[in-house]
Amino acid sequence: MSSPDSDEKYLVRAIRVDEWPAVKALRLRALRDPIAHLAFLETYEDAAAKPDSYWQERAAGAAEGSTAVRQFIAEAPDGEWVGSVTTLIEEAGTTDWAGCPVEQRQGHLVGVYVRPEHRGCGLTEVLFDESVQWAWSTGVDRVRLFVHEDNGRAQRFYRRFGFVPSGHTVPMAGHPEQTELEYVLERA
């Protein structure tokens, strides 16, 4: 992908099983972001304390070839990972992370992160496009995500991409006084 504002090129692709150290490093970096408390359901301390086996299993479950979860990364020309988004395929009749029933088979975008110095160049759009296209390829007709009520920057991006608020809300894990808003994108 060629970024709109520079000559820098990024490679957007699914992770590979053996890349678990990079999966771990990017996640820990994301959890140090100033708005991580609004964007992620875990803390840096909790993630950093997990054993390597956790990261190995996480990468194996979301790598290329997986049909239930796929993590996409953006790789800079120097090979450094600078962004990520993961798509979960949720099956009808199950319950989601918040304990709510899943009424239809759908994609669910989680773990959205782009390093600050790479934001604003169109990279998040390309990551989302790759992730949503993969979800469509699995046969879902709906993709959703949740965003913290105070994360206006993310809400604006999701709307620009085509997601709309569904009206469904859930309390934020660990902070029930705060709300997560569901945004959805229906297949055209």
C-alpha positions as CSV (number, residue, x, y, z in Angstrom):
1,M,0.0,0.0,0.0
2,S,1.3,3.4,-0.8
3,S,0.4,5.9,1.8
4,P,-1.5,9.1,0.5
5,D,0.9,11.5,2.3
6,S,4.3,10.0,1.6
7,D,6.3,7.7,-0.6
8,E,6.6,5.2,2.2
9,K,5.1,1.8,1.4
10,Y,3.6,-0.6,3.9
11,L,2.8,-4.3,3.5
12,V,-0.5,-5.3,5.1
13,R,-0.8,-9.1,5.6
14,A,-1.9,-11.8,8.0
15,I,0.5,-12.8,10.7
16,R,2.4,-16.1,10.6
17,V,2.5,-18.6,13.4
18,D,6.3,-18.1,14.1
19,E,5.9,-14.3,14.5
20,W,4.6,-14.5,18.1
21,P,7.5,-12.4,19.5
22,A,6.4,-9.5,17.1
23,V,2.8,-10.1,18.1
24,K,3.7,-9.7,21.7
25,A,6.0,-6.7,21.1
26,L,3.3,-4.8,19.1
27,R,0.6,-5.6,21.7
28,L,2.7,-4.4,24.5
29,R,3.5,-1.2,22.6
30,A,-0.2,-0.6,22.0
31,L,-0.9,-1.0,25.7
32,R,1.5,1.8,26.4
33,D,-0.4,4.2,24.2
34,P,-1.8,7.2,26.1
35,I,-5.4,6.1,25.2
36,A,-4.9,2.4,25.8
37,H,-7.2,2.6,28.8
38,L,-10.0,3.6,26.4
39,A,-9.1,1.2,23.6
40,F,-8.1,-2.1,25.1
41,L,-9.6,-4.4,27.7
42,E,-6.3,-5.4,29.3
43,T,-3.5,-3.5,30.9
44,Y,0.2,-3.5,29.9
45,E,1.1,-5.1,33.3
46,D,-1.4,-8.0,32.7
47,A,-0.2,-8.6,29.2
48,A,3.5,-8.3,30.0
49,A,3.1,-11.0,32.8
50,K,1.8,-13.6,30.4
51,P,4.2,-16.4,29.5
52,D,5.6,-16.9,26.0
53,S,3.2,-19.9,25.6
54,Y,0.3,-17.5,25.7
55,W,1.7,-15.4,22.9
56,Q,2.6,-18.5,20.9
57,E,-1.0,-19.8,21.2
58,R,-2.4,-16.3,20.4
59,A,-0.3,-16.1,17.2
60,A,-1.1,-19.7,16.1
61,G,-4.8,-19.0,16.6
62,A,-4.9,-15.8,14.5
63,A,-2.3,-16.6,11.8
64,E,-2.8,-17.0,8.0
65,G,-4.9,-20.1,7.4
66,S,-7.0,-19.6,10.5
67,T,-10.8,-19.6,9.7
68,A,-12.0,-18.3,13.1
69,V,-9.6,-15.4,13.8
70,R,-7.2,-13.5,11.7
71,Q,-4.7,-10.8,12.8
72,F,-3.5,-8.4,10.1
73,I,-0.4,-6.3,10.6
74,A,1.1,-3.3,8.7
75,E,4.8,-3.7,8.1
76,A,6.9,-0.7,7.3
77,P,9.6,-0.9,4.6
78,D,12.2,-1.7,7.2
79,G,10.2,-4.7,8.4
80,E,9.0,-3.1,11.6
81,W,5.3,-3.7,12.5
82,V,3.5,-0.4,12.9
83,G,-0.2,-1.4,13.1
84,S,-2.6,-4.2,13.6
85,V,-6.3,-5.2,13.7
86,T,-7.7,-8.6,14.5
87,T,-11.0,-10.0,13.2
88,L,-12.9,-12.7,15.1
89,I,-15.7,-14.7,13.5
90,E,-18.5,-15.0,16.0
91,E,-21.0,-17.8,15.5
92,A,-24.7,-17.4,15.9
93,G,-26.0,-19.0,19.1
94,T,-22.8,-18.3,21.1
95,T,-22.1,-15.5,23.6
96,D,-19.6,-12.7,23.0
97,W,-16.9,-11.3,25.3
98,A,-19.5,-9.3,27.2
99,G,-21.8,-12.3,27.8
100,C,-24.4,-11.1,25.2
101,P,-25.9,-13.5,22.8
102,V,-24.6,-13.5,19.2
103,E,-27.7,-13.5,17.0
104,Q,-26.0,-13.9,13.7
105,R,-22.7,-15.1,12.3
106,Q,-20.6,-12.0,12.1
107,G,-17.1,-10.5,12.1
108,H,-15.8,-8.6,15.1
109,L,-12.9,-6.3,14.8
110,V,-10.7,-6.0,17.9
111,G,-7.2,-4.8,18.9
112,V,-7.1,-1.9,16.5
113,Y,-3.7,-0.1,16.8
114,V,-1.5,2.1,14.6
115,R,1.7,3.6,16.1
116,P,1.3,7.4,16.5
117,E,4.0,8.3,14.0
118,H,2.2,6.3,11.3
119,R,-1.3,7.7,11.9
120,G,-3.0,10.0,9.5
121,C,-1.6,8.5,6.3
122,G,-4.4,6.1,5.4
123,L,-2.8,3.1,7.0
124,T,-5.8,2.4,9.3
125,E,-8.1,2.4,6.3
126,V,-6.0,-0.2,4.6
127,L,-5.8,-2.4,7.7
128,F,-9.6,-2.2,8.1
129,D,-10.1,-2.9,4.4
130,E,-8.0,-6.0,4.5
131,S,-9.7,-7.2,7.8
132,V,-13.2,-6.5,6.6
133,Q,-12.6,-8.1,3.2
134,W,-11.3,-11.2,5.0
135,A,-14.5,-11.3,7.1
136,W,-16.7,-11.0,3.9
137,S,-14.7,-13.9,2.4
138,T,-15.8,-16.1,5.3
139,G,-19.5,-15.5,4.4
140,V,-20.5,-13.0,7.1
141,D,-22.8,-10.1,6.1
142,R,-22.1,-8.0,9.2
143,V,-19.0,-6.8,10.9
144,R,-19.0,-5.0,14.2
145,L,-16.7,-3.5,16.8
146,F,-17.0,-1.8,20.1
147,V,-15.6,1.6,21.0
148,H,-15.4,3.5,24.3
149,E,-17.9,6.3,24.7
150,D,-15.1,8.8,25.2
151,N,-12.9,7.7,22.3
152,G,-14.1,10.3,19.8
153,R,-11.1,10.0,17.5
154,A,-11.8,6.3,16.9
155,Q,-15.6,6.9,16.6
156,R,-15.0,9.5,13.8
157,F,-12.7,7.1,11.9
158,Y,-15.2,4.2,12.2
159,R,-18.0,6.4,10.8
160,R,-15.7,7.6,7.9
161,F,-15.1,3.9,7.1
162,G,-18.8,3.2,7.0
163,F,-19.6,1.8,10.4
164,V,-22.7,3.1,12.1
165,P,-23.8,3.0,15.8
166,S,-26.2,0.2,16.3
167,G,-27.6,1.6,19.6
168,H,-26.3,-1.5,21.5
169,T,-24.1,-0.7,24.4
170,V,-22.3,-2.7,27.1
171,P,-20.5,-1.7,30.3
172,M,-16.7,-1.6,29.9
173,A,-15.0,-4.6,31.4
174,G,-13.6,-3.6,34.8
175,H,-15.3,-0.2,34.7
176,P,-19.0,-0.7,34.7
177,E,-19.6,3.0,35.0
178,Q,-18.2,3.5,31.5
179,T,-19.9,2.4,28.3
180,E,-18.7,0.7,25.1
181,L,-20.7,1.5,22.0
182,E,-21.3,-1.1,19.2
183,Y,-20.7,0.0,15.6
184,V,-21.7,-2.1,12.7
185,L,-21.0,-2.4,9.0
186,E,-23.4,-4.3,6.9
187,R,-22.3,-6.0,3.6
188,A,-23.5,-4.0,0.6
